[in-house]
Amino acid sequence: MRFFILLLLSFCLSLAGVNAQQKKYTISGNIKDIRSGEDLVGAVVESKALGVGTVTNEYGFFSLTLPEGKHDLSISYLGYAKIDKAIDLSENTKLSLEMEEEAE
């Protein structure tokens, strides 16, 4: 019984070590209105596949840390056309976007 518990504990610790080794990088930037250049406060930047996201601050700035690899980001703001952006994260990345108002 003691051997089984030690074996189970070893297995769990080895899995934790694999997860801890996955590299993570930060994607950050600003989101502005394409016409006025005004910062968009509260724009949503998310990775729906991972179920994580963030919103821009009062300066239109966002920062999101994701695991290394390919990600499909969705950027949205009320009254503006949604942007879908594919990125391949292999280092910290800066991304500046301009959003256009949706036609009524």
Biopython code that builds the backbone (N, CA, C, O; Angstrom):
import numpy as np
from Bio.PDB.StructureBuilder import StructureBuilder

atoms = [
    (1, "MET", "N", (0.825, -1.192, 0.000)),
    (1, "MET", "CA", (0.000, 0.000, 0.000)),
    (1, "MET", "C", (0.867, 1.254, 0.000)),
    (1, "MET", "O", (0.579, 2.213, -0.715)),
    (2, "ARG", "N", (1.916, 1.245, 0.792)),
    (2, "ARG", "CA", (2.810, 2.392, 0.868)),
    (2, "ARG", "C", (3.467, 2.644, -0.499)),
    (2, "ARG", "O", (3.627, 3.792, -0.914)),
    (3, "PHE", "N", (3.844, 1.564, -1.191)),
    (3, "PHE", "CA", (4.454, 1.680, -2.513)),
    (3, "PHE", "C", (3.478, 2.352, -3.489)),
    (3, "PHE", "O", (3.877, 3.220, -4.265)),
    (4, "PHE", "N", (2.209, 1.954, -3.450)),
    (4, "PHE", "CA", (1.200, 2.523, -4.329)),
    (4, "PHE", "C", (1.035, 4.025, -4.085)),
    (4, "PHE", "O", (0.934, 4.796, -5.039)),
    (5, "ILE", "N", (1.006, 4.437, -2.848)),
    (5, "ILE", "CA", (0.870, 5.855, -2.514)),
    (5, "ILE", "C", (2.083, 6.644, -3.007)),
    (5, "ILE", "O", (1.926, 7.732, -3.561)),
    (6, "LEU", "N", (3.285, 6.109, -2.813)),
    (6, "LEU", "CA", (4.495, 6.775, -3.301)),
    (6, "LEU", "C", (4.507, 6.870, -4.822)),
    (6, "LEU", "O", (4.915, 7.886, -5.385)),
    (7, "LEU", "N", (4.065, 5.825, -5.471)),
    (7, "LEU", "CA", (3.998, 5.831, -6.922)),
    (7, "LEU", "C", (3.005, 6.875, -7.417)),
    (7, "LEU", "O", (3.304, 7.612, -8.356)),
    (8, "LEU", "N", (1.854, 6.947, -6.813)),
    (8, "LEU", "CA", (0.839, 7.932, -7.172)),
    (8, "LEU", "C", (1.341, 9.350, -6.932)),
    (8, "LEU", "O", (1.127, 10.232, -7.763)),
    (9, "LEU", "N", (1.999, 9.574, -5.812)),
    (9, "LEU", "CA", (2.555, 10.881, -5.496)),
    (9, "LEU", "C", (3.624, 11.284, -6.510)),
    (9, "LEU", "O", (3.659, 12.436, -6.940)),
    (10, "SER", "N", (4.485, 10.361, -6.891)),
    (10, "SER", "CA", (5.523, 10.630, -7.892)),
    (10, "SER", "C", (4.907, 11.014, -9.230)),
    (10, "SER", "O", (5.363, 11.947, -9.891)),
    (11, "PHE", "N", (3.881, 10.297, -9.617)),
    (11, "PHE", "CA", (3.200, 10.573, -10.870)),
    (11, "PHE", "C", (2.585, 11.975, -10.867)),
    (11, "PHE", "O", (2.723, 12.716, -11.840)),
    (12, "CYS", "N", (1.920, 12.331, -9.795)),
    (12, "CYS", "CA", (1.299, 13.663, -9.688)),
    (12, "CYS", "C", (2.343, 14.772, -9.731)),
    (12, "CYS", "O", (2.131, 15.793, -10.387)),
    (13, "LEU", "N", (3.447, 14.591, -9.054)),
    (13, "LEU", "CA", (4.508, 15.594, -9.058)),
    (13, "LEU", "C", (5.152, 15.728, -10.434)),
    (13, "LEU", "O", (5.517, 16.833, -10.835)),
    (14, "SER", "N", (5.295, 14.632, -11.155)),
    (14, "SER", "CA", (5.879, 14.713, -12.494)),
    (14, "SER", "C", (4.949, 15.461, -13.440)),
    (14, "SER", "O", (5.426, 16.200, -14.302)),
    (15, "LEU", "N", (3.642, 15.291, -13.305)),
    (15, "LEU", "CA", (2.692, 16.039, -14.126)),
    (15, "LEU", "C", (2.739, 17.524, -13.798)),
    (15, "LEU", "O", (2.651, 18.354, -14.702)),
    (16, "ALA", "N", (2.874, 17.868, -12.549)),
    (16, "ALA", "CA", (2.968, 19.267, -12.148)),
    (16, "ALA", "C", (4.224, 19.891, -12.737)),
    (16, "ALA", "O", (4.205, 21.059, -13.126)),
    (17, "GLY", "N", (5.297, 19.147, -12.808)),
    (17, "GLY", "CA", (6.536, 19.655, -13.383)),
    (17, "GLY", "C", (6.410, 19.920, -14.869)),
    (17, "GLY", "O", (6.989, 20.885, -15.369)),
    (18, "VAL", "N", (5.669, 19.091, -15.587)),
    (18, "VAL", "CA", (5.455, 19.290, -17.023)),
    (18, "VAL", "C", (4.658, 20.563, -17.254)),
    (18, "VAL", "O", (5.002, 21.345, -18.140)),
    (19, "ASN", "N", (3.606, 20.791, -16.483)),
    (19, "ASN", "CA", (2.808, 22.004, -16.625)),
    (19, "ASN", "C", (3.606, 23.250, -16.291)),
    (19, "ASN", "O", (3.449, 24.280, -16.947)),
    (20, "ALA", "N", (4.444, 23.170, -15.299)),
    (20, "ALA", "CA", (5.209, 24.338, -14.869)),
    (20, "ALA", "C", (6.243, 24.742, -15.912)),
    (20, "ALA", "O", (6.674, 25.895, -15.929)),
    (21, "GLN", "N", (6.650, 23.819, -16.782)),
    (21, "GLN", "CA", (7.670, 24.112, -17.769)),
    (21, "GLN", "C", (7.122, 24.757, -19.029)),
    (21, "GLN", "O", (7.909, 25.216, -19.857)),
    (22, "GLN", "N", (5.817, 24.811, -19.210)),
    (22, "GLN", "CA", (5.253, 25.417, -20.405)),
    (22, "GLN", "C", (5.516, 26.916, -20.383)),
    (22, "GLN", "O", (5.195, 27.603, -19.413)),
    (23, "LYS", "N", (6.104, 27.409, -21.463)),
    (23, "LYS", "CA", (6.445, 28.827, -21.536)),
    (23, "LYS", "C", (5.197, 29.664, -21.745)),
    (23, "LYS", "O", (4.255, 29.251, -22.422)),
    (24, "LYS", "N", (5.208, 30.840, -21.155)),
    (24, "LYS", "CA", (4.116, 31.797, -21.327)),
    (24, "LYS", "C", (4.706, 33.121, -21.777)),
    (24, "LYS", "O", (5.808, 33.502, -21.383)),
    (25, "TYR", "N", (3.947, 33.805, -22.608)),
    (25, "TYR", "CA", (4.370, 35.098, -23.112)),
    (25, "TYR", "C", (3.215, 36.082, -22.989)),
    (25, "TYR", "O", (2.052, 35.694, -22.870)),
    (26, "THR", "N", (3.561, 37.359, -23.021)),
    (26, "THR", "CA", (2.558, 38.405, -22.870)),
    (26, "THR", "C", (2.369, 39.139, -24.182)),
    (26, "THR", "O", (3.327, 39.556, -24.833)),
    (27, "ILE", "N", (1.113, 39.284, -24.548)),
    (27, "ILE", "CA", (0.757, 40.123, -25.688)),
    (27, "ILE", "C", (0.121, 41.377, -25.107)),
    (27, "ILE", "O", (-0.789, 41.297, -24.281)),
    (28, "SER", "N", (0.604, 42.524, -25.540)),
    (28, "SER", "CA", (0.089, 43.787, -25.011)),
    (28, "SER", "C", (0.017, 44.808, -26.128)),
    (28, "SER", "O", (0.606, 44.622, -27.193)),
    (29, "GLY", "N", (-0.702, 45.877, -25.883)),
    (29, "GLY", "CA", (-0.811, 46.920, -26.902)),
    (29, "GLY", "C", (-1.927, 47.889, -26.593)),
    (29, "GLY", "O", (-2.458, 47.935, -25.484)),
    (30, "ASN", "N", (-2.267, 48.664, -27.611)),
    (30, "ASN", "CA", (-3.301, 49.681, -27.495)),
    (30, "ASN", "C", (-4.363, 49.472, -28.559)),
    (30, "ASN", "O", (-4.087, 48.966, -29.647)),
    (31, "ILE", "N", (-5.577, 49.869, -28.225)),
    (31, "ILE", "CA", (-6.683, 49.809, -29.172)),
    (31, "ILE", "C", (-7.271, 51.209, -29.280)),
    (31, "ILE", "O", (-7.614, 51.839, -28.280)),
    (32, "LYS", "N", (-7.381, 51.685, -30.537)),
    (32, "LYS", "CA", (-7.854, 53.041, -30.796)),
    (32, "LYS", "C", (-8.946, 53.039, -31.853)),
    (32, "LYS", "O", (-9.119, 52.070, -32.593)),
    (33, "ASP", "N", (-9.678, 54.144, -31.906)),
    (33, "ASP", "CA", (-10.649, 54.389, -32.964)),
    (33, "ASP", "C", (-9.869, 54.761, -34.224)),
    (33, "ASP", "O", (-8.974, 55.604, -34.171)),
    (34, "ILE", "N", (-10.202, 54.138, -35.353)),
    (34, "ILE", "CA", (-9.441, 54.354, -36.581)),
    (34, "ILE", "C", (-9.568, 55.789, -37.101)),
    (34, "ILE", "O", (-8.625, 56.316, -37.691)),
    (35, "ARG", "N", (-10.700, 56.410, -36.892)),
    (35, "ARG", "CA", (-10.907, 57.774, -37.416)),
    (35, "ARG", "C", (-10.320, 58.849, -36.510)),
    (35, "ARG", "O", (-9.566, 59.709, -36.967)),
    (36, "SER", "N", (-10.658, 58.800, -35.249)),
    (36, "SER", "CA", (-10.271, 59.871, -34.331)),
    (36, "SER", "C", (-8.935, 59.630, -33.637)),
    (36, "SER", "O", (-8.308, 60.569, -33.148)),
    (37, "GLY", "N", (-8.499, 58.368, -33.593)),
    (37, "GLY", "CA", (-7.283, 58.034, -32.858)),
    (37, "GLY", "C", (-7.500, 57.972, -31.360)),
    (37, "GLY", "O", (-6.554, 57.808, -30.589)),
    (38, "GLU", "N", (-8.761, 58.106, -30.950)),
    (38, "GLU", "CA", (-9.116, 58.093, -29.530)),
    (38, "GLU", "C", (-8.965, 56.684, -28.946)),
    (38, "GLU", "O", (-9.309, 55.694, -29.591)),
    (39, "ASP", "N", (-8.448, 56.610, -27.724)),
    (39, "ASP", "CA", (-8.307, 55.329, -27.031)),
    (39, "ASP", "C", (-9.685, 54.740, -26.758)),
    (39, "ASP", "O", (-10.607, 55.455, -26.365)),
    (40, "LEU", "N", (-9.820, 53.425, -26.968)),
    (40, "LEU", "CA", (-11.087, 52.755, -26.681)),
    (40, "LEU", "C", (-10.998, 52.092, -25.311)),
    (40, "LEU", "O", (-10.301, 51.094, -25.128)),
    (41, "VAL", "N", (-11.707, 52.658, -24.371)),
    (41, "VAL", "CA", (-11.706, 52.179, -22.986)),
    (41, "VAL", "C", (-12.732, 51.062, -22.836)),
    (41, "VAL", "O", (-13.904, 51.245, -23.168)),
    (42, "GLY", "N", (-12.299, 49.912, -22.340)),
    (42, "GLY", "CA", (-13.219, 48.802, -22.102)),
    (42, "GLY", "C", (-13.371, 47.867, -23.285)),
    (42, "GLY", "O", (-14.287, 47.044, -23.295)),
    (43, "ALA", "N", (-12.497, 47.966, -24.291)),
    (43, "ALA", "CA", (-12.518, 46.998, -25.397)),
    (43, "ALA", "C", (-12.092, 45.632, -24.844)),
    (43, "ALA", "O", (-11.242, 45.553, -23.957)),
    (44, "VAL", "N", (-12.683, 44.574, -25.369)),
    (44, "VAL", "CA", (-12.432, 43.225, -24.880)),
    (44, "VAL", "C", (-11.464, 42.501, -25.818)),
    (44, "VAL", "O", (-11.662, 42.461, -27.032)),
    (45, "VAL", "N", (-10.412, 41.929, -25.224)),
    (45, "VAL", "CA", (-9.448, 41.101, -25.959)),
    (45, "VAL", "C", (-9.502, 39.725, -25.316)),
    (45, "VAL", "O", (-9.240, 39.580, -24.122)),
    (46, "GLU", "N", (-9.846, 38.700, -26.121)),
    (46, "GLU", "CA", (-9.998, 37.381, -25.514)),
    (46, "GLU", "C", (-9.547, 36.248, -26.434)),
    (46, "GLU", "O", (-9.552, 36.355, -27.660)),
    (47, "SER", "N", (-9.163, 35.174, -25.783)),
    (47, "SER", "CA", (-8.899, 33.905, -26.446)),
    (47, "SER", "C", (-10.039, 32.988, -26.030)),
    (47, "SER", "O", (-10.040, 32.451, -24.922)),
    (48, "LYS", "N", (-11.001, 32.811, -26.915)),
    (48, "LYS", "CA", (-12.172, 32.006, -26.564)),
    (48, "LYS", "C", (-11.798, 30.545, -26.355)),
    (48, "LYS", "O", (-12.411, 29.855, -25.540)),
    (49, "ALA", "N", (-10.792, 30.071, -27.089)),
    (49, "ALA", "CA", (-10.376, 28.675, -26.952)),
    (49, "ALA", "C", (-9.870, 28.380, -25.539)),
    (49, "ALA", "O", (-10.107, 27.298, -25.002)),
    (50, "LEU", "N", (-9.175, 29.346, -24.945)),
    (50, "LEU", "CA", (-8.650, 29.160, -23.588)),
    (50, "LEU", "C", (-9.597, 29.688, -22.518)),
    (50, "LEU", "O", (-9.434, 29.389, -21.335)),
    (51, "GLY", "N", (-10.585, 30.473, -22.934)),
    (51, "GLY", "CA", (-11.528, 31.028, -21.971)),
    (51, "GLY", "C", (-10.916, 32.118, -21.098)),
    (51, "GLY", "O", (-11.301, 32.277, -19.939)),
    (52, "VAL", "N", (-9.954, 32.879, -21.657)),
    (52, "VAL", "CA", (-9.336, 33.970, -20.912)),
    (52, "VAL", "C", (-9.390, 35.241, -21.747)),
    (52, "VAL", "O", (-9.441, 35.202, -22.976)),
    (53, "GLY", "N", (-9.378, 36.351, -21.053)),
    (53, "GLY", "CA", (-9.401, 37.623, -21.753)),
    (53, "GLY", "C", (-9.131, 38.766, -20.800)),
    (53, "GLY", "O", (-8.877, 38.570, -19.612)),
    (54, "THR", "N", (-9.191, 39.972, -21.355)),
    (54, "THR", "CA", (-8.954, 41.181, -20.582)),
    (54, "THR", "C", (-9.675, 42.340, -21.256)),
    (54, "THR", "O", (-10.188, 42.200, -22.366)),
    (55, "VAL", "N", (-9.712, 43.471, -20.589)),
    (55, "VAL", "CA", (-10.286, 44.679, -21.183)),
    (55, "VAL", "C", (-9.247, 45.793, -21.146)),
    (55, "VAL", "O", (-8.343, 45.798, -20.310)),
    (56, "THR", "N", (-9.396, 46.727, -22.066)),
    (56, "THR", "CA", (-8.469, 47.856, -22.108)),
    (56, "THR", "C", (-8.744, 48.823, -20.961)),
    (56, "THR", "O", (-9.881, 48.971, -20.515)),
    (57, "ASN", "N", (-7.687, 49.474, -20.496)),
    (57, "ASN", "CA", (-7.825, 50.442, -19.406)),
    (57, "ASN", "C", (-8.179, 51.825, -19.959)),
    (57, "ASN", "O", (-8.547, 51.948, -21.127)),
    (58, "GLU", "N", (-8.072, 52.846, -19.140)),
    (58, "GLU", "CA", (-8.470, 54.199, -19.549)),
    (58, "GLU", "C", (-7.567, 54.794, -20.630)),
    (58, "GLU", "O", (-7.880, 55.847, -21.186)),
    (59, "TYR", "N", (-6.461, 54.137, -20.927)),
    (59, "TYR", "CA", (-5.556, 54.583, -21.987)),
    (59, "TYR", "C", (-5.651, 53.690, -23.226)),
    (59, "TYR", "O", (-4.863, 53.837, -24.160)),
    (60, "GLY", "N", (-6.611, 52.767, -23.235)),
    (60, "GLY", "CA", (-6.762, 51.850, -24.358)),
    (60, "GLY", "C", (-5.734, 50.729, -24.344)),
    (60, "GLY", "O", (-5.587, 50.012, -25.334)),
    (61, "PHE", "N", (-5.017, 50.567, -23.225)),
    (61, "PHE", "CA", (-3.953, 49.570, -23.114)),
    (61, "PHE", "C", (-4.493, 48.247, -22.588)),
    (61, "PHE", "O", (-5.359, 48.221, -21.713)),
    (62, "PHE", "N", (-3.971, 47.149, -23.130)),
    (62, "PHE", "CA", (-4.312, 45.813, -22.632)),
    (62, "PHE", "C", (-3.043, 44.978, -22.502)),
    (62, "PHE", "O", (-2.017, 45.276, -23.114)),
    (63, "SER", "N", (-3.134, 43.945, -21.707)),
    (63, "SER", "CA", (-2.035, 42.997, -21.518)),
    (63, "SER", "C", (-2.641, 41.639, -21.187)),
    (63, "SER", "O", (-3.493, 41.523, -20.307)),
    (64, "LEU", "N", (-2.188, 40.609, -21.909)),
    (64, "LEU", "CA", (-2.746, 39.277, -21.733)),
    (64, "LEU", "C", (-1.613, 38.257, -21.840)),
    (64, "LEU", "O", (-0.879, 38.242, -22.828)),
    (65, "THR", "N", (-1.472, 37.409, -20.823)),
    (65, "THR", "CA", (-0.433, 36.390, -20.814)),
    (65, "THR", "C", (-1.037, 35.048, -21.212)),
    (65, "THR", "O", (-2.014, 34.582, -20.625)),
    (66, "LEU", "N", (-0.421, 34.436, -22.236)),
    (66, "LEU", "CA", (-0.915, 33.180, -22.794)),
    (66, "LEU", "C", (0.232, 32.189, -22.961)),
    (66, "LEU", "O", (1.393, 32.594, -23.014)),
    (67, "PRO", "N", (-0.076, 30.901, -23.044)),
    (67, "PRO", "CA", (0.979, 29.915, -23.294)),
    (67, "PRO", "C", (1.560, 30.087, -24.705)),
    (67, "PRO", "O", (0.905, 30.612, -25.605)),
    (68, "GLU", "N", (2.779, 29.638, -24.865)),
    (68, "GLU", "CA", (3.437, 29.687, -26.170)),
    (68, "GLU", "C", (2.604, 28.913, -27.192)),
    (68, "GLU", "O", (2.031, 27.872, -26.872)),
    (69, "GLY", "N", (2.540, 29.429, -28.427)),
    (69, "GLY", "CA", (1.824, 28.726, -29.486)),
    (69, "GLY", "C", (0.889, 29.626, -30.253)),
    (69, "GLY", "O", (0.925, 30.849, -30.123)),
    (70, "LYS", "N", (0.046, 28.996, -31.062)),
    (70, "LYS", "CA", (-0.893, 29.724, -31.917)),
    (70, "LYS", "C", (-2.187, 29.990, -31.165)),
    (70, "LYS", "O", (-2.716, 29.125, -30.466)),
    (71, "HIS", "N", (-2.682, 31.214, -31.330)),
    (71, "HIS", "CA", (-3.914, 31.624, -30.665)),
    (71, "HIS", "C", (-4.760, 32.454, -31.618)),
    (71, "HIS", "O", (-4.236, 33.205, -32.441)),
    (72, "ASP", "N", (-6.067, 32.308, -31.497)),
    (72, "ASP", "CA", (-7.001, 33.144, -32.233)),
    (72, "ASP", "C", (-7.609, 34.111, -31.238)),
    (72, "ASP", "O", (-8.345, 33.714, -30.335)),
    (73, "LEU", "N", (-7.289, 35.392, -31.414)),
    (73, "LEU", "CA", (-7.810, 36.414, -30.520)),
    (73, "LEU", "C", (-9.043, 37.063, -31.129)),
    (73, "LEU", "O", (-9.156, 37.197, -32.348)),
    (74, "SER", "N", (-9.954, 37.458, -30.271)),
    (74, "SER", "CA", (-11.151, 38.171, -30.672)),
    (74, "SER", "C", (-11.132, 39.515, -29.949)),
    (74, "SER", "O", (-11.021, 39.568, -28.724)),
    (75, "ILE", "N", (-11.242, 40.594, -30.711)),
    (75, "ILE", "CA", (-11.234, 41.935, -30.130)),
    (75, "ILE", "C", (-12.579, 42.575, -30.441)),
    (75, "ILE", "O", (-12.978, 42.658, -31.603)),
    (76, "SER", "N", (-13.274, 43.024, -29.409)),
    (76, "SER", "CA", (-14.606, 43.593, -29.629)),
    (76, "SER", "C", (-14.820, 44.820, -28.757)),
    (76, "SER", "O", (-14.227, 44.975, -27.689)),
    (77, "TYR", "N", (-15.700, 45.691, -29.264)),
    (77, "TYR", "CA", (-16.071, 46.913, -28.560)),
    (77, "TYR", "C", (-17.449, 47.307, -29.053)),
    (77, "TYR", "O", (-17.711, 47.288, -30.256)),
    (78, "LEU", "N", (-18.320, 47.662, -28.143)),
    (78, "LEU", "CA", (-19.703, 47.974, -28.488)),
    (78, "LEU", "C", (-19.774, 49.054, -29.563)),
    (78, "LEU", "O", (-19.204, 50.134, -29.411)),
    (79, "GLY", "N", (-20.482, 48.748, -30.653)),
    (79, "GLY", "CA", (-20.659, 49.700, -31.742)),
    (79, "GLY", "C", (-19.556, 49.659, -32.788)),
    (79, "GLY", "O", (-19.584, 50.425, -33.751)),
    (80, "TYR", "N", (-18.578, 48.764, -32.605)),
    (80, "TYR", "CA", (-17.449, 48.662, -33.531)),
    (80, "TYR", "C", (-17.401, 47.270, -34.141)),
    (80, "TYR", "O", (-17.866, 46.300, -33.542)),
    (81, "ALA", "N", (-16.828, 47.183, -35.352)),
    (81, "ALA", "CA", (-16.673, 45.889, -36.025)),
    (81, "ALA", "C", (-15.661, 45.040, -35.263)),
    (81, "ALA", "O", (-14.576, 45.505, -34.914)),
    (82, "LYS", "N", (-16.031, 43.806, -35.017)),
    (82, "LYS", "CA", (-15.169, 42.860, -34.295)),
    (82, "LYS", "C", (-13.941, 42.535, -35.145)),
    (82, "LYS", "O", (-14.019, 42.475, -36.372)),
    (83, "ILE", "N", (-12.809, 42.326, -34.477)),
    (83, "ILE", "CA", (-11.571, 41.927, -35.154)),
    (83, "ILE", "C", (-11.184, 40.539, -34.659)),
    (83, "ILE", "O", (-11.132, 40.286, -33.455)),
    (84, "ASP", "N", (-10.912, 39.642, -35.607)),
    (84, "ASP", "CA", (-10.358, 38.327, -35.281)),
    (84, "ASP", "C", (-8.920, 38.329, -35.752)),
    (84, "ASP", "O", (-8.640, 38.630, -36.913)),
    (85, "LYS", "N", (-8.002, 37.991, -34.851)),
    (85, "LYS", "CA", (-6.570, 38.078, -35.150)),
    (85, "LYS", "C", (-5.886, 36.787, -34.729)),
    (85, "LYS", "O", (-5.974, 36.380, -33.571)),
    (86, "ALA", "N", (-5.203, 36.142, -35.673)),
    (86, "ALA", "CA", (-4.426, 34.941, -35.372)),
    (86, "ALA", "C", (-2.999, 35.364, -35.049)),
    (86, "ALA", "O", (-2.390, 36.139, -35.786)),
    (87, "ILE", "N", (-2.474, 34.853, -33.947)),
    (87, "ILE", "CA", (-1.095, 35.165, -33.570)),
    (87, "ILE", "C", (-0.356, 33.883, -33.221)),
    (87, "ILE", "O", (-0.953, 32.897, -32.787)),
    (88, "ASP", "N", (0.951, 33.917, -33.419)),
    (88, "ASP", "CA", (1.814, 32.809, -33.037)),
    (88, "ASP", "C", (2.769, 33.352, -31.985)),
    (88, "ASP", "O", (3.722, 34.061, -32.309)),
    (89, "LEU", "N", (2.515, 33.020, -30.739)),
    (89, "LEU", "CA", (3.291, 33.566, -29.633)),
    (89, "LEU", "C", (4.539, 32.732, -29.369)),
    (89, "LEU", "O", (4.454, 31.581, -28.943)),
    (90, "SER", "N", (5.694, 33.331, -29.629)),
    (90, "SER", "CA", (6.956, 32.672, -29.318)),
    (90, "SER", "C", (7.867, 33.620, -28.554)),
    (90, "SER", "O", (9.000, 33.286, -28.210)),
    (91, "GLU", "N", (7.327, 34.834, -28.296)),
    (91, "GLU", "CA", (8.024, 35.844, -27.504)),
    (91, "GLU", "C", (6.989, 36.878, -27.074)),
    (91, "GLU", "O", (5.866, 36.881, -27.579)),
    (92, "ASN", "N", (7.359, 37.750, -26.148)),
    (92, "ASN", "CA", (6.458, 38.829, -25.763)),
    (92, "ASN", "C", (6.201, 39.683, -26.996)),
    (92, "ASN", "O", (7.123, 39.990, -27.752)),
    (93, "THR", "N", (4.941, 40.066, -27.195)),
    (93, "THR", "CA", (4.534, 40.723, -28.430)),
    (93, "THR", "C", (3.727, 41.976, -28.142)),
    (93, "THR", "O", (2.895, 41.995, -27.234)),
    (94, "LYS", "N", (3.979, 43.036, -28.928)),
    (94, "LYS", "CA", (3.174, 44.256, -28.850)),
    (94, "LYS", "C", (2.284, 44.315, -30.079)),
    (94, "LYS", "O", (2.714, 44.027, -31.196)),
    (95, "LEU", "N", (1.043, 44.691, -29.850)),
    (95, "LEU", "CA", (0.049, 44.706, -30.915)),
    (95, "LEU", "C", (-0.805, 45.957, -30.763)),
    (95, "LEU", "O", (-1.493, 46.124, -29.756)),
    (96, "SER", "N", (-0.762, 46.828, -31.752)),
    (96, "SER", "CA", (-1.604, 48.017, -31.744)),
    (96, "SER", "C", (-2.681, 47.846, -32.799)),
    (96, "SER", "O", (-2.390, 47.513, -33.948)),
    (97, "LEU", "N", (-3.922, 48.075, -32.407)),
    (97, "LEU", "CA", (-5.053, 47.868, -33.313)),
    (97, "LEU", "C", (-5.903, 49.107, -33.410)),
    (97, "LEU", "O", (-6.016, 49.880, -32.459)),
    (98, "GLU", "N", (-6.499, 49.289, -34.569)),
    (98, "GLU", "CA", (-7.448, 50.365, -34.768)),
    (98, "GLU", "C", (-8.780, 49.734, -35.164)),
    (98, "GLU", "O", (-8.846, 48.902, -36.069)),
    (99, "MET", "N", (-9.825, 50.142, -34.478)),
    (99, "MET", "CA", (-11.144, 49.568, -34.740)),
    (99, "MET", "C", (-12.018, 50.584, -35.462)),
    (99, "MET", "O", (-11.907, 51.794, -35.266)),
    (100, "GLU", "N", (-12.889, 50.042, -36.303)),
    (100, "GLU", "CA", (-13.766, 50.876, -37.117)),
    (100, "GLU", "C", (-15.207, 50.719, -36.630)),
    (100, "GLU", "O", (-15.649, 49.623, -36.287)),
    (101, "GLU", "N", (-15.923, 51.838, -36.610)),
    (101, "GLU", "CA", (-17.328, 51.777, -36.202)),
    (101, "GLU", "C", (-18.104, 50.911, -37.174)),
    (101, "GLU", "O", (-17.835, 50.917, -38.375)),
    (102, "GLU", "N", (-19.077, 50.158, -36.646)),
    (102, "GLU", "CA", (-19.921, 49.318, -37.481)),
    (102, "GLU", "C", (-20.901, 50.183, -38.240)),
    (102, "GLU", "O", (-21.423, 51.160, -37.703)),
    (103, "ALA", "N", (-21.155, 49.824, -39.497)),
    (103, "ALA", "CA", (-22.166, 50.526, -40.282)),
    (103, "ALA", "C", (-23.546, 50.121, -39.755)),
    (103, "ALA", "O", (-23.774, 48.965, -39.399)),
    (104, "GLU", "N", (-24.448, 51.081, -39.712)),
    (104, "GLU", "CA", (-25.797, 50.781, -39.198)),
    (104, "GLU", "C", (-26.679, 50.251, -40.281)),
    (104, "GLU", "O", (-27.845, 49.946, -40.033)),
]
sb = StructureBuilder()
sb.init_structure("model")
sb.init_model(0)
sb.init_chain("A")
sb.init_seg("    ")
for serial, (resi, resn, name, xyz) in enumerate(atoms, 1):
    if name == "N":
        sb.init_residue(resn, " ", resi, " ")
    sb.init_atom(name, np.array(xyz, "f"), 0.0, 1.0, " ", f" {name:<3s}", serial, name[0])
structure = sb.get_structure()
